[in-house]
Structure formats: structure tokens, C-alpha cells
């Protein structure tokens, strides 16, 4: 499992795909994730109130990101 970091930020990669190519961010404890997606102009933050157990993408966060990007695709 290989995560890619650059200048202190995690980058979009096959192991943990978030946003688009060029997106960058940082995971947090328990499933939290924040990232910027310059291609779509989105700043995204997901903060949990209960610890998650997934190492590379909390299912709760994945469902929210999937819904967000499906709306963007419909508008595009």
C-alpha cells in the first residue's frame, strides 16, 4: 500500500483516490478527511463524531464524496 505525499500534503493516488488528479489534502484520525480539488474548485472537509475503522477511506466519507461528485457530474 503506497500513499503519495508532496510538500506535506497527501496527493490523489490509486490507494486513496479523492477528488481528481491534482487534488491534495490530509487524512485525520478516525476517518476524517480534508482536501482541495482545484479542477472542480471544491474545498472538502469531513469530520467524524465517532471513530471509524477503515485505514484508507471511511465508508461514511466515501458515500458523501460519491454523492457530491455525482451532483457535479450532472451539472457539468
Secondary structure, DSSP 4 states (H G I P E B T S, - for coil): ---EEETTEEE--SSS--SSTT-EEEE-GGG-EEEEETTTTEEEEE--SS----SS--HHHHHHHHHHHHHHHHH-
